[in-house]
């Protein structure tokens, strides 16, 4: 992956893959060798969080970057405004709590971001995740 070697020094990078066929140990190893995070994303066509860990170790840097992107077409069939939660994402976010817990126990920081297309309202998604995170026991 020659382009990875051309990234400038002094910055932290994450690589987001939107093709599940690319989620292989060889990619994770290449990113890990360079301290580049593999962005973990939640989209309708990508594997569920636990599957990432079955295929390979997706924690490839001293931080983990998570993006809750959702299903743009599906949510836009339900709403065109982004002022409230449209889809209950408690169950999938509970899966992400487990992933984040697994990551932080190893030491990396976790940066997670929610798109409005995930549940209909990004800030509410983050608040729900925080609630689930605090309750993880």
Secondary structure as GFF3:
##gff-version 3
##sequence-region A 1 137
A	DSSP	alpha_helix	2	5	.	.	.	ID=ss1
A	DSSP	beta_strand	14	16	.	.	.	ID=ss2
A	DSSP	three_ten_helix	20	22	.	.	.	ID=ss3
A	DSSP	alpha_helix	25	34	.	.	.	ID=ss4
A	DSSP	beta_strand	37	43	.	.	.	ID=ss5
A	DSSP	alpha_helix	49	55	.	.	.	ID=ss6
A	DSSP	beta_strand	63	70	.	.	.	ID=ss7
A	DSSP	alpha_helix	72	78	.	.	.	ID=ss8
A	DSSP	alpha_helix	90	106	.	.	.	ID=ss9
A	DSSP	beta_strand	109	114	.	.	.	ID=ss10
A	DSSP	alpha_helix	116	119	.	.	.	ID=ss11
A	DSSP	alpha_helix	122	134	.	.	.	ID=ss12
###
